[in-house]
């Protein structure tokens, strides 16, 4: 069996699967149940000044029969007293000394506030802190969360204040509601962050009830923007993790968050630079026991690849992620239809004919049977036909020879034209 133990910025845990700061980590009862189920760590639901939460606070986005393809919430940080949380954190860490217990924190952008809460929480034995600079709703309207996380100067300053008082590692959780997440990631590193985590939730409105005309969710007939998460946000999160992992000045560990639902997602995030992952929506959808399959799947995958420990996986695909201008313009793939597998649903033909490059022909064999064939000389390798095809193996994207490699940047340099760096 592969070694799944993690040393993330000095924080030890038996495996890379942590629960994210969210409703599943709202109490000692829940976190202890999670550890019993097999989770390696948990980021406690954000601690801060006492707040009140609203009733009717979650919404799910369902798509094509799949429940909770996306998840929206307008819940704020913990509404439980700080002392109650601290007591339960202490009890949880005492019962599970080998598991990672991270405290998520959020206070006003004032030095004394950060010093006060860091010292109080540190005293109960947490393994680290995660500074919540990402909450997009409720707290942001009060000058915290994403309101701070969207301003690099505030990220750097508050990270520095937390580090002044912290004796354990400090992780900075970044908001995706920004043009360039590497800017705030760099600010966190400049402030002394030991690690960064991403992404927090994305600004969203889950929906509008077309019968009542009220937002989903609604509170006494009114709604507000919330945070979006779940499987639908995974591509956005994976991109932001990759952008930070390949940035030459961001040499700190990354905790990957956003749409992670199984061991395969975990492998993708780790290949793109994540040293551990945090999960929320999948646990809310299916319960804590999902971690069993995640652990077994990751173990089996590593064993199958002959990888003894997670270090052999983390960041191994980062070098493949580059700028568009570095892509080979002469690389060519074409679609080939396997007619012995094709069910002649014609979805590929329709998609290509209506919305792509009109290179799939409907033909008739000598036997009178209809079949589809790609005119490879006209195919641009866009992948659309293989994407819409409902049958695995019916369409292959095949690489064909097409000349020496040539990137856009090389082409521009060859003809002495300026290169666009936008």
Helices and strands as residue ranges (DSSP letters): E 6-8, E 11-13, E 17-19, G 23-25, H 28-37, E 41-47, E 58-63, E 66-73, H 82-95, E 100-105, H 111-122, E 128-133, G 140-142, H 146-149, H 152-165, E 169-174, H 181-190, E 195-198, E 202-204, E 207-208, E 215-216, E 226-229, G 231-233, H 234-245, E 253-257, H 263-271, E 274-279, H 281-286, H 290-305, G 310-312, G 318-320, G 324-326, E 332-337, H 347-355, E 360-364, E 370-374, H 384-388, E 395-400, H 408-414
